[in-house]
Amino acid sequence: MAVISPLGRRVLESEPLLQALTSDPPRHLVASWLLHTELHCAAKRHPHVIAIEAITAALESVDLVDFPVVT
C-alpha cells in the first residue's frame, strides 16, 4: 500500500515494519529526542515542503526517550 510521506511524496509502506508494529503484543516505535529536534528544524527551514502539522502527527506515533551518554 502506498502512503503520502510528510514531504508530500508517495511512498510504499514496508510490509514487515507494518506487521511488526501491529503485532500482538504491540510494539512501540522509539527514537531519541534528536529526531524531534531535527524534524522541527527541517520544518522551519523548509515550511513550504514540510508542514509542522505533519511533524506533529509523525511524532505522536513515536515514544521519544533520552538515551544515556556513554563516555
Summary of the structure (lengths in Angstrom):
residues: 71
radius of gyration: 14.3
end to end distance: 43.0
largest distance: 43.0
contacts: 138
relative contact order: 0.18
helix: 41%
strand: 17%
